[in-house]
Amino acid sequence: MKLRPTARHVTLAGLAIAALALPVVTGCSSDDDSTTTLPPAPTEAGEPGPLPFGDEIQQVLDDGLEASNGAGVSVAVIAEGYDPWVGVAGYSAVEPSGFVPMRPDMLFQVGSIEKNFTAALMLQLVEEGRLGLDDPISRWVSGYDQIDPSITVRQILNHTSGIYDWEDNPGSFTGLYQSEGYAAIDWAHWWTLDDVMALVDEPDFPPGEGWHYSNTGYYLARLIIEAETGMPVSQVLRTRLLDPLGLDHTWVECDQPAPEGMEFAHAWADVDGTGNLADISGQSPNLYCSILSSPTWTTAEDLARWSQALFDEGKVLSEQSLTEMLSFVPASDPTEPLAAEYGLGVGKFNFEVATGNSRLADLEHYGHSGSVIGYDALMIYLPQHHATVVALFNENFTIASTAGPLLEVIDGNL
């Protein structure tokens, strides 16, 4: 879930920016923060029609898979004035009879994009008066010396709390994967707060005096949501976000079997260090179900519809809450070179660094990306165009050869 360059590829992972997006975001900025203005209301238009450059997007997907020798990708583009466009390339699985092609209705794990859902839930609770962004998290979490009691809800959501990211610890599943390989991961273990906190070292900096991506902070946000609602986070997601928006191709109920007919894109990973991909979809979901703040499996189209509902249509948060979400601080951490700014569960990328494409250097955007072992994900909102692009991958290689060309095609045509 972190942004981790590797010898074979560079992931756009975990920066709850972990995502990506595009032009015309205007606003004021200061030395320490900036607030992005909300996009202008769309004007009246005729009936939507087919996206005229869908063939160009499809070519990007095909070329990206060929360049990476990867598995599969699923993309959705929702833009004002056009019908939603969905496209796939590659395969989900390999069976004795041959390849199982990727389909648009297959679900992917979206990694840290789930932080965007978590922040939205927290802001809904703020709107209801259950908590405040500047409330200390010691109201809900105490007894751990590594957690400064003055840290606020806002600071855990924008990564300025200073709380050590437990995934930076060599003993975490991420650390073990990097040092010992895939076989060292205990997929079946259900992580508890004490398990996580045992891997949390001293703070990186005093609260509010720096920026460092912290999965620990979002783990604590999940606990706060569950404490305030009296429900598991899966039920909160379902009743507050997914059902009201009709996102019925999204699965969050980790404690239950998936509904019949719901099919998941198989995850592929390098399990032996050879660079060859192996199907790892048979692993227990317990790892991700217990460590992510809002564990989510979804389709590209459902995730694009979520982004539009949140950022463009005003169906999730009040205007004041969305303004809070889009209040960005500089992502001033040299260990996260792809991060430019971060708000509350949403961010902006250094696109030139992320893609190696100087033409994307001035691309205005906000959104999030995510990466877990076997899946990469990208969700980008383009304010100038009232558009969202989502790209989901069932391995960790193809995103590097696809993200830049995909953004170029969409920005250039819209």
Phi, psi and chi 1 to 4 in degrees:
 res  aa     phi    psi   chi1   chi2   chi3   chi4
   1 MET       -   -4.5  -83.0  145.6  -66.5      -
   2 LYS   -93.7  164.2  -61.4  -76.1  -71.8 -174.9
   3 LEU   -79.8  106.7 -124.4   66.5      -      -
   4 ARG  -129.7  101.0  -61.9 -168.0 -172.9  -81.0
   5 PRO   -62.9  141.7  -19.6   31.4      -      -
   6 THR  -128.5  172.0   69.4      -      -      -
   7 ALA   -64.4  -30.5      -      -      -      -
   8 ARG   -92.3  -30.5  179.4  167.9  175.4 -178.7
   9 HIS  -158.1  168.9   74.0  -60.5      -      -
  10 VAL  -116.9  119.4  177.9      -      -      -
  11 THR   -82.1  150.3   69.9      -      -      -
  12 LEU  -101.2   42.8  -57.5  179.8      -      -
  13 ALA   -89.5  159.9      -      -      -      -
  14 GLY    65.2  -23.7      -      -      -      -
  15 LEU   -64.0   76.2  -81.8 -179.9      -      -
  16 ALA   -22.2   -1.3      -      -      -      -
  17 ILE   -76.6  -24.1  -51.0  176.3      -      -
  18 ALA   -36.9  100.7      -      -      -      -
  19 ALA   111.6 -150.6      -      -      -      -
  20 LEU  -168.8  153.5  -69.2  156.5      -      -
  21 ALA  -166.1 -160.0      -      -      -      -
  22 LEU  -147.5 -160.5  177.2   84.6      -      -
  23 PRO   -57.1  179.0    2.9   -2.3      -      -
  24 VAL    42.1   71.9  172.5      -      -      -
  25 VAL  -117.4  112.3 -178.8      -      -      -
  26 THR  -106.0  159.2   58.5      -      -      -
  27 GLY   168.3  179.4      -      -      -      -
  28 CYS  -102.7  153.0   57.1      -      -      -
  29 SER  -139.2  156.1   62.6      -      -      -
  30 SER  -130.5 -171.3   64.1      -      -      -
  31 ASP   -66.3  -24.0  -71.2  -20.4      -      -
  32 ASP  -123.2   -7.3   57.3    2.7      -      -
  33 ASP  -163.7  165.7   69.2   76.8      -      -
  34 SER  -145.8  148.7   63.8      -      -      -
  35 THR  -116.6  125.0  -59.9      -      -      -
  36 THR   -85.5  130.8  -61.8      -      -      -
  37 THR   -72.5  153.5   61.1      -      -      -
  38 LEU   -71.7  150.4  -55.5 -175.4      -      -
  39 PRO   -66.5  149.2   23.6  -33.3      -      -
  40 PRO   -64.8  152.7   24.7  -34.0      -      -
  41 ALA   -65.1  138.6      -      -      -      -
  42 PRO   -65.4  148.0   20.0  -29.1      -      -
  43 THR   -86.6  162.7   56.9      -      -      -
  44 GLU   -64.4  139.3  -69.0  -64.8  -34.7      -
  45 ALA  -143.1  172.2      -      -      -      -
  46 GLY   -76.2 -168.8      -      -      -      -
  47 GLU   -63.5  138.5  -70.9  -63.0  -45.4      -
  48 PRO   -65.8  152.4   22.3  -32.2      -      -
  49 GLY  -128.8  179.5      -      -      -      -
  50 PRO   -62.6  145.0  -19.1   31.1      -      -
  51 LEU   -66.4  119.5 -165.9   70.3      -      -
  52 PRO   -73.9  -12.8   25.0  -33.5      -      -
  53 PHE  -114.6   26.6   52.8   94.1      -      -
  54 GLY   -58.8  -36.5      -      -      -      -
  55 ASP   -63.0  -33.9  -71.7  -12.0      -      -
  56 GLU   -67.8  -40.1  -67.2 -178.0   59.9      -
  57 ILE   -63.6  -45.5  -60.2  175.0      -      -
  58 GLN   -58.7  -37.9 -173.6   63.8   52.6      -
  59 GLN   -64.8  -37.7 -169.1   63.1   54.4      -
  60 VAL   -61.0  -42.9  167.7      -      -      -
  61 LEU   -64.2  -45.7  -52.4 -171.2      -      -
  62 ASP   -62.4  -43.6  -64.2  -21.6      -      -
  63 ASP   -67.2  -39.3  -69.2  -13.1      -      -
  64 GLY   -62.6  -43.3      -      -      -      -
  65 LEU   -65.6  -39.4  -81.7  179.6      -      -
  66 GLU   -64.5  -40.1 -177.2  177.1   -1.5      -
  67 ALA   -67.2  -34.7      -      -      -      -
  68 SER   -95.2  -11.7   67.4      -      -      -
  69 ASN    54.9   41.9 -164.9   25.6      -      -
  70 GLY   -90.0 -166.6      -      -      -      -
  71 ALA   -98.7  -77.9      -      -      -      -
  72 GLY  -149.1  164.5      -      -      -      -
  73 VAL  -148.8  145.9   56.2      -      -      -
  74 SER  -132.1  130.5 -178.5      -      -      -
  75 VAL  -130.4  143.9  165.9      -      -      -
  76 ALA  -133.0  139.0      -      -      -      -
  77 VAL  -128.0  123.3  177.8      -      -      -
  78 ILE  -118.6  117.5  -61.4  180.0      -      -
  79 ALA  -133.0  143.9      -      -      -      -
  80 GLU   -56.2  130.8 -178.1 -177.9   25.1      -
  81 GLY    90.4   -1.1      -      -      -      -
  82 TYR  -131.0  154.2  -59.9  103.8      -      -
  83 ASP   -66.6  148.9  -63.9  -35.6      -      -
  84 PRO   -55.9  137.6  -25.3   34.6      -      -
  85 TRP  -109.1  130.5 -175.4   91.1      -      -
  86 VAL  -129.0  142.0  -66.0      -      -      -
  87 GLY  -152.0  153.4      -      -      -      -
  88 VAL  -135.9  163.9  -62.8      -      -      -
  89 ALA  -152.2  154.6      -      -      -      -
  90 GLY    82.8 -152.6      -      -      -      -
  91 TYR  -134.6  159.2   59.9   89.4      -      -
  92 SER   -94.6  -46.3  166.2      -      -      -
  93 ALA  -143.2  169.4      -      -      -      -
  94 VAL  -124.9  121.8 -179.8      -      -      -
  95 GLU  -114.9  167.8  -64.3 -178.4  -12.1      -
  96 PRO   -54.1  -29.3  -28.3   35.6      -      -
  97 SER   -82.9   -9.4   58.2      -      -      -
  98 GLY   134.1 -166.0      -      -      -      -
  99 PHE   -73.7  141.7  -70.2   98.4      -      -
 100 VAL   -97.3  109.1  176.6      -      -      -
 101 PRO   -62.2  149.1  -18.1   30.7      -      -
 102 MET   -65.3  143.4 -172.2   64.8   70.0      -
 103 ARG  -127.6  149.8  -62.8 -161.0  -43.0  -91.9
 104 PRO   -62.6  -22.3  -23.7   34.6      -      -
 105 ASP   -90.0    6.3   62.2  -14.2      -      -
 106 MET   -81.6  143.0  -71.4  178.4  171.8      -
 107 LEU   -95.6  146.1  -78.8   68.7      -      -
 108 PHE  -124.6  149.7  -64.9   66.8      -      -
 109 GLN   -75.0  132.2  163.3   57.9 -126.0      -
 110 VAL  -103.9    6.5  -61.1      -      -      -
 111 GLY    57.4 -134.9      -      -      -      -
 112 SER   -73.8   -3.7  -76.4      -      -      -
 113 ILE   -59.1  -24.5  -70.0  178.1      -      -
 114 GLU   -59.8  -21.4   49.3   87.9   29.1      -
 115 LYS   -62.3  -28.1  -69.9  179.2  172.3   65.3
 116 ASN   -66.0  -39.7 -172.5 -123.5      -      -
 117 PHE   -64.0  -43.9  -69.4   92.5      -      -
 118 THR   -60.7  -46.0  -57.4      -      -      -
 119 ALA   -63.3  -38.5      -      -      -      -
 120 ALA   -63.1  -42.0      -      -      -      -
 121 LEU   -61.9  -43.6  -70.4  174.6      -      -
 122 MET   -61.8  -40.8  -66.0  -73.1  -91.0      -
 123 LEU   -69.9  -32.1  -75.1  164.2      -      -
 124 GLN   -62.7  -40.7  -75.0 -170.5  -11.7      -
 125 LEU   -66.0  -33.6  -65.4  176.6      -      -
 126 VAL   -64.2  -44.7  170.0      -      -      -
 127 GLU   -59.4  -32.2  -69.6  177.3    8.7      -
 128 GLU   -86.0   -0.5  -65.0  165.1   11.7      -
 129 GLY    78.5   12.3      -      -      -      -
 130 ARG   -78.1  -26.7  -62.8 -164.5 -174.0 -164.2
 131 LEU  -156.3  167.5   54.4   86.4      -      -
 132 GLY  -122.0  151.6      -      -      -      -
 133 LEU   -61.9  -26.8  -73.7  174.5      -      -
 134 ASP  -101.6   14.0  -63.6  -44.0      -      -
 135 ASP   -71.7  142.2  -73.0   -9.5      -      -
 136 PRO   -71.8  140.5   25.7  -33.1      -      -
 137 ILE   -72.1   -8.4   63.7  170.6      -      -
 138 SER   -64.6  -11.8   55.3      -      -      -
 139 ARG   -61.4  -29.1  -82.9 -176.2   53.4 -171.9
 140 TRP  -119.5  -28.4  -57.1  -86.5      -      -
 141 VAL  -127.2  123.5 -178.6      -      -      -
 142 SER  -151.1  170.2   60.1      -      -      -
 143 GLY    91.2    7.2      -      -      -      -
 144 TYR  -119.7  119.2  -63.6   97.3      -      -
 145 ASP   -63.6  -24.3  -67.9  -19.4      -      -
 146 GLN   -75.9  -10.5  -45.1   96.7  -55.7      -
 147 ILE  -106.6  110.4  -54.2  -64.0      -      -
 148 ASP   -64.4  124.3 -172.6  -44.0      -      -
 149 PRO   -65.1  -13.5   21.2  -31.9      -      -
 150 SER   -87.4   -7.6   69.2      -      -      -
 151 ILE   -58.4  137.0  -69.4  169.9      -      -
 152 THR  -102.5  165.5   65.9      -      -      -
 153 VAL   -57.1  -45.0  169.9      -      -      -
 154 ARG   -57.0  -41.4 -175.1 -169.1  -53.4  -84.9
 155 GLN   -69.3  -31.9  -71.3  167.2  -18.4      -
 156 ILE   -75.3  -26.3   62.5  171.0      -      -
 157 LEU   -80.9  -28.5  -66.1 -179.4      -      -
 158 ASN  -107.5   12.4   67.2    9.7      -      -
 159 HIS    65.2   31.7  -62.2  -58.2      -      -
 160 THR  -109.0   14.2   61.4      -      -      -
 161 SER   -74.3  -26.0   69.5      -      -      -
 162 GLY    83.5   -2.5      -      -      -      -
 163 ILE   -65.3  128.9  -62.1  174.4      -      -
 164 TYR   -58.7  134.6  178.9   86.8      -      -
 165 ASP   -78.9  116.1 -177.3    1.8      -      -
 166 TRP   -61.9  -23.0   74.3  -76.3      -      -
 167 GLU   -74.8  -10.6  -72.9 -166.6   38.1      -
 168 ASP   -77.2  -13.6  -72.5  -19.7      -      -
 169 ASN   -75.8  131.5 -168.7  -57.0      -      -
 170 PRO   -57.6  -20.6  -23.9   33.9      -      -
 171 GLY   -86.3   -5.1      -      -      -      -
 172 SER   -74.3  168.4   71.8      -      -      -
 173 PHE   -62.5  -34.2   80.4   96.1      -      -
 174 THR   -65.5  -45.4  -54.3      -      -      -
 175 GLY   -62.4  -42.2      -      -      -      -
 176 LEU   -65.9  -38.8  -68.7  173.7      -      -
 177 TYR   -62.3  -40.2 -179.0   52.7      -      -
 178 GLN   -74.0  -35.4  -67.5  177.6  -24.4      -
 179 SER   -92.6  -36.7   62.8      -      -      -
 180 GLU  -115.7  -14.0  -59.8 -179.2   28.5      -
 181 GLY    99.7  177.0      -      -      -      -
 182 TYR   -58.2  -38.3  179.1   85.2      -      -
 183 ALA   -64.1  -17.1      -      -      -      -
 184 ALA   -80.5   -8.5      -      -      -      -
 185 ILE   -84.3  131.0  -59.0  171.3      -      -
 186 ASP   -95.9   92.8 -176.1   -5.7      -      -
 187 TRP   -69.3  -27.5  -69.6   87.9      -      -
 188 ALA   -83.1  -14.8      -      -      -      -
 189 HIS   -67.4  136.0 -179.2   69.5      -      -
 190 TRP   -99.9  112.2 -170.2  -85.1      -      -
 191 TRP   -77.3  134.8  -72.7   77.5      -      -
 192 THR  -106.7  171.3   66.3      -      -      -
 193 LEU   -58.2  -43.7  174.2   60.3      -      -
 194 ASP   -64.3  -36.6  -75.6  -16.5      -      -
 195 ASP   -60.5  -47.3  -69.4  -24.2      -      -
 196 VAL   -64.8  -48.3  170.5      -      -      -
 197 MET   -66.1  -23.7  -67.2  -52.9  -61.8      -
 198 ALA   -65.1  -18.9      -      -      -      -
 199 LEU  -106.7    8.8  -63.2  177.2      -      -
 200 VAL   -95.7  116.4  175.1      -      -      -
 201 ASP   -86.0 -167.8  -69.0  -19.4      -      -
 202 GLU   -62.2  155.8  -67.4  -58.5  -52.2      -
 203 PRO   -59.6  151.7  -22.7   32.7      -      -
 204 ASP   -74.5  -30.3  -66.3  -47.0      -      -
 205 PHE  -168.1  163.5   48.1   80.3      -      -
 206 PRO   -63.6  151.7  -22.3   33.8      -      -
 207 PRO   -52.4  130.5  -25.4   34.3      -      -
 208 GLY    81.4    2.1      -      -      -      -
 209 GLU  -110.3   20.8  -64.4 -172.4   17.9      -
 210 GLY  -179.2 -172.7      -      -      -      -
 211 TRP  -141.9  128.2 -171.4   91.5      -      -
 212 HIS  -153.8  129.9 -176.4   69.1      -      -
 213 TYR   -60.7  125.7 -165.8   82.4      -      -
 214 SER  -133.8  106.8  176.4      -      -      -
 215 ASN   -65.4  -26.6  -71.2  -67.5      -      -
 216 THR   -59.8  -43.9  -47.3      -      -      -
 217 GLY   -59.1  -40.6      -      -      -      -
 218 TYR   -75.1  -27.8  -90.2   79.9      -      -
 219 TYR   -62.3  -41.6 -175.9   89.1      -      -
 220 LEU   -66.6  -34.7  -60.8  178.5      -      -
 221 ALA   -61.1  -40.4      -      -      -      -
 222 ARG   -58.3  -44.4  170.6  177.7  173.3  168.1
 223 LEU   -62.1  -38.6  -60.1 -177.2      -      -
 224 ILE   -65.4  -43.9  -66.6  170.9      -      -
 225 ILE   -60.2  -44.6  -70.3  168.1      -      -
 226 GLU   -67.8  -36.5  -67.4 -179.9  -25.5      -
 227 ALA   -67.2  -40.9      -      -      -      -
 228 GLU   -74.9  -31.1  -76.7  -61.1  -39.0      -
 229 THR   -97.2  -19.7   61.5      -      -      -
 230 GLY    71.3   20.2      -      -      -      -
 231 MET  -133.0  153.7  -63.4 -173.1  -68.7      -
 232 PRO   -63.5  151.9   21.1  -31.0      -      -
 233 VAL   -59.9  -30.0   70.9      -      -      -
 234 SER   -61.9  -41.4   60.0      -      -      -
 235 GLN   -69.9  -35.3 -171.8  175.7   -8.6      -
 236 VAL   -65.3  -44.3 -175.7      -      -      -
 237 LEU   -60.2  -45.2  -72.0  164.1      -      -
 238 ARG   -64.4  -48.3  179.5   65.7   60.7 -170.3
 239 THR   -79.2  -30.9   57.0      -      -      -
 240 ARG   -94.1  -31.6  -75.9  177.0  170.1  -95.1
 241 LEU  -118.5  -54.3  -56.5 -179.2      -      -
 242 LEU   -72.7  -51.6  -56.1 -178.7      -      -
 243 ASP   -63.4  -46.3  -76.8   -9.1      -      -
 244 PRO   -59.6  -29.9  -25.9   35.6      -      -
 245 LEU   -95.3   -0.9  -64.1  173.9      -      -
 246 GLY    68.4   31.0      -      -      -      -
 247 LEU   -87.8   77.5  -58.0  178.0      -      -
 248 ASP   -94.2    8.0   53.0    6.5      -      -
 249 HIS  -111.8   37.0  -71.9   86.4      -      -
 250 THR  -130.4  136.0  -61.1      -      -      -
 251 TRP  -122.1  127.2 -175.7   66.7      -      -
 252 VAL  -130.7   -5.7  -66.4      -      -      -
 253 GLU   -84.7   78.1  -71.3   79.9   10.0      -
 254 CYS   -64.0  -21.6  -70.0      -      -      -
 255 ASP   -88.7    5.5   57.1  -18.7      -      -
 256 GLN  -134.0  153.5  -55.6  170.9   28.1      -
 257 PRO   -64.0  148.2  -17.8   29.9      -      -
 258 ALA   -67.0  148.7      -      -      -      -
 259 PRO   -57.6  148.5  -22.8   33.1      -      -
 260 GLU   -59.8  135.4 -173.3  175.1   -8.2      -
 261 GLY    92.9  -13.0      -      -      -      -
 262 MET   -82.7  121.2 -175.1  172.1  -80.7      -
 263 GLU  -116.2  137.6 -169.4  166.7  -15.9      -
 264 PHE  -106.7  137.6  -64.1   76.9      -      -
 265 ALA   -65.4  127.8      -      -      -      -
 266 HIS   -64.1  139.2  -74.3 -145.0      -      -
 267 ALA   -89.3  142.2      -      -      -      -
 268 TRP  -126.2  140.9  -66.2   77.0      -      -
 269 ALA  -151.2  160.8      -      -      -      -
 270 ASP   -82.8  103.9  177.6    3.1      -      -
 271 VAL   -95.7  -11.3  -58.0      -      -      -
 272 ASP  -127.4    9.7   55.8   10.3      -      -
 273 GLY    78.2    9.6      -      -      -      -
 274 THR   -91.1  -11.2   63.9      -      -      -
 275 GLY    89.1   -3.7      -      -      -      -
 276 ASN   -89.1  145.1  -63.8  -43.4      -      -
 277 LEU   -89.7  140.9  -65.6  175.4      -      -
 278 ALA  -128.5  147.0      -      -      -      -
 279 ASP   -74.3  118.7 -171.8  -24.4      -      -
 280 ILE  -114.0   18.5   63.3  167.5      -      -
 281 SER   -70.1  -10.6   56.5      -      -      -
 282 GLY   -81.9   -1.8      -      -      -      -
 283 GLN   -71.6  153.8  -63.7  -69.0   -0.7      -
 284 SER   -62.2  142.5  168.6      -      -      -
 285 PRO   -80.7   -0.3   31.2  -36.2      -      -
 286 ASN   -57.8  -38.2  -75.3    1.7      -      -
 287 LEU   -57.1  -56.7  174.7   62.7      -      -
 288 TYR   -71.9  -32.9  -63.1  143.9      -      -
 289 CYS   -65.0  -29.0  -71.2      -      -      -
 290 SER   -98.5  -20.5   60.0      -      -      -
 291 ILE  -101.7  -24.6   65.1  167.3      -      -
 292 LEU   -80.4  148.5  -63.0  174.2      -      -
 293 SER   -73.0  -31.4   59.9      -      -      -
 294 SER  -143.4   74.4  -66.5      -      -      -
 295 PRO   -56.2  124.8  -20.1   31.4      -      -
 296 THR  -140.5  130.7  -58.0      -      -      -
 297 TRP  -116.7  131.8  -75.7 -104.8      -      -
 298 THR  -156.3  172.5 -170.1      -      -      -
 299 THR   -94.1  164.2   63.5      -      -      -
 300 ALA   -61.6  -41.7      -      -      -      -
 301 GLU   -68.2  -42.3 -175.8  172.7    3.5      -
 302 ASP   -61.2  -41.1 -105.2   22.1      -      -
 303 LEU   -68.0  -37.3 -169.6   54.7      -      -
 304 ALA   -65.8  -38.6      -      -      -      -
 305 ARG   -64.4  -37.8  -69.7  174.9   58.7 -155.8
 306 TRP   -60.2  -49.5  158.3 -101.3      -      -
 307 SER   -58.0  -44.3  173.8      -      -      -
 308 GLN   -64.5  -42.0  -71.4  -66.3  102.5      -
 309 ALA   -62.9  -38.7      -      -      -      -
 310 LEU   -76.6  -54.3  173.6   64.1      -      -
 311 PHE   -89.8  -27.1  -63.6  125.4      -      -
 312 ASP  -110.3  -37.0 -162.9   69.5      -      -
 313 GLU  -102.3   -9.0  -60.7  164.8   -0.1      -
 314 GLY    65.9   30.9      -      -      -      -
 315 LYS   -92.8   -6.7  -67.0 -178.9  177.5  179.3
 316 VAL  -111.6  -45.3  179.7      -      -      -
 317 LEU  -128.0  158.2  -62.2  173.2      -      -
 318 SER   -68.7  164.2   68.2      -      -      -
 319 GLU   -61.1  -38.4 -176.3  172.6  -23.8      -
 320 GLN   -63.9  -42.6  179.1  180.0   -8.6      -
 321 SER   -67.0  -39.2  -67.5      -      -      -
 322 LEU   -65.9  -35.5 -172.9   55.5      -      -
 323 THR   -62.4  -41.1  -62.3      -      -      -
 324 GLU   -61.7  -44.0  -68.6  -79.4   12.0      -
 325 MET   -60.0  -37.0  176.8  176.6  -86.5      -
 326 LEU   -94.0   19.4  -61.1  177.8      -      -
 327 SER   -88.5  103.6  -63.7      -      -      -
 328 PHE   -95.2  147.4  -65.3   93.9      -      -
 329 VAL  -117.6  153.5  -62.2      -      -      -
 330 PRO   -62.8  136.0  -20.7   33.3      -      -
 331 ALA   -88.1   76.4      -      -      -      -
 332 SER   -88.8   64.2   52.7      -      -      -
 333 ASP  -134.1  111.3 -178.2   -6.3      -      -
 334 PRO   -62.5  -19.5   20.7  -31.8      -      -
 335 THR   -79.8   -6.5   69.3      -      -      -
 336 GLU  -123.9   68.6  -61.9  -75.5    0.7      -
 337 PRO   -66.5  -18.8   26.1  -35.9      -      -
 338 LEU   -85.2  -11.7  -53.9 -170.9      -      -
 339 ALA   -87.8  130.4      -      -      -      -
 340 ALA  -102.6  -54.9      -      -      -      -
 341 GLU  -145.3  158.9  -59.5  176.4   32.7      -
 342 TYR  -141.8  137.4 -156.4   86.7      -      -
 343 GLY  -105.7 -133.3      -      -      -      -
 344 LEU  -105.2   95.4  -54.4 -177.1      -      -
 345 GLY    72.2   22.4      -      -      -      -
 346 VAL  -154.0  150.0   62.5      -      -      -
 347 GLY  -153.2 -177.4      -      -      -      -
 348 LYS  -128.1  149.8  -58.8 -179.4 -178.7 -177.8
 349 PHE  -106.3  155.8  -79.7  108.0      -      -
 350 ASN   -82.9   88.4  -72.7  -44.5      -      -
 351 PHE   -63.7  -35.8  -83.6  125.2      -      -
 352 GLU   -62.8  -40.6 -174.3  172.9    5.4      -
 353 VAL   -69.5  -41.8  174.4      -      -      -
 354 ALA   -66.8  -36.9      -      -      -      -
 355 THR  -113.2  -14.6   66.1      -      -      -
 356 GLY    74.1   15.0      -      -      -      -
 357 ASN  -112.1  109.5 -172.0  -24.0      -      -
 358 SER   -66.8  -22.6   60.6      -      -      -
 359 ARG   -70.3  -14.2  -75.2  172.6  -70.2 -173.8
 360 LEU   -98.0    4.8  -63.5  176.4      -      -
 361 ALA   -61.7  -34.9      -      -      -      -
 362 ASP  -100.5   13.7  -62.6  -36.1      -      -
 363 LEU   -67.0  117.4 -166.5   64.9      -      -
 364 GLU   -85.4  139.8  -67.5  -73.3   -8.9      -
 365 HIS  -171.2  168.3   64.6  -81.1      -      -
 366 TYR  -155.8  156.4   42.6   90.5      -      -
 367 GLY   163.1 -145.8      -      -      -      -
 368 HIS  -159.6  157.3 -143.2  -69.9      -      -
 369 SER  -126.5  169.3   69.5      -      -      -
 370 GLY  -152.7  150.2      -      -      -      -
 371 SER  -150.5  125.2 -176.1      -      -      -
 372 VAL  -128.6  171.6  -66.4      -      -      -
 373 ILE   -64.5  113.8  -60.2  168.9      -      -
 374 GLY   100.2   -7.7      -      -      -      -
 375 TYR  -143.1  140.2  -68.5  106.9      -      -
 376 ASP  -124.9  152.4  -82.6  -24.9      -      -
 377 ALA  -148.7  149.0      -      -      -      -
 378 LEU  -141.9  128.2 -168.3   63.8      -      -
 379 MET  -131.5  116.4  178.9 -174.8   77.9      -
 380 ILE  -128.2  129.2  -52.9  168.2      -      -
 381 TYR  -103.6  134.9  177.1   64.7      -      -
 382 LEU  -111.9   94.7  -43.8  177.1      -      -
 383 PRO   -59.3  -40.1  -19.2   30.2      -      -
 384 GLN   -61.8  -32.5 -177.6  180.0   21.1      -
 385 HIS  -103.3    1.3  -54.8  -57.9      -      -
 386 HIS    49.7   49.6  -62.1  -81.7      -      -
 387 ALA  -134.5  152.0      -      -      -      -
 388 THR  -128.3  140.6  -70.7      -      -      -
 389 VAL  -122.9  134.2   56.1      -      -      -
 390 VAL  -126.8  133.8  165.9      -      -      -
 391 ALA  -130.4  127.0      -      -      -      -
 392 LEU  -121.2  136.2  -54.4  178.5      -      -
 393 PHE  -127.2  142.6  -54.6   83.7      -      -
 394 ASN  -102.6   32.4   62.7  -24.5      -      -
 395 GLU  -162.8  178.8   29.7   81.7   -2.4      -
 396 ASN  -111.9   29.9  -58.7  117.0      -      -
 397 PHE  -119.8  -36.7  -58.4  110.0      -      -
 398 THR   -75.7  -23.6  -55.6      -      -      -
 399 ILE   -57.9  -34.8 -168.4  170.7      -      -
 400 ALA   -65.9  -32.8      -      -      -      -
 401 SER   -94.6    0.0   57.3      -      -      -
 402 THR  -117.3  -36.2  -53.6      -      -      -
 403 ALA   -59.1  -49.7      -      -      -      -
 404 GLY   -62.7  -53.5      -      -      -      -
 405 PRO   -59.8  -34.7  -27.1   36.0      -      -
 406 LEU   -63.8  -45.7 -177.4   63.0      -      -
 407 LEU   -65.5  -39.6  -69.7  172.3      -      -
 408 GLU   -60.1  -45.9  -90.8 -159.1  -81.7      -
 409 VAL   -63.7  -44.5  165.4      -      -      -
 410 ILE   -70.6  -46.0  -66.3  170.3      -      -
 411 ASP   -64.4  -41.9 -178.6   37.2      -      -
 412 GLY   -65.2  -32.7      -      -      -      -
 413 ASN   -87.9  -34.5  -79.7  -78.7      -      -
 414 LEU   -77.0      -  -71.8  177.7      -      -
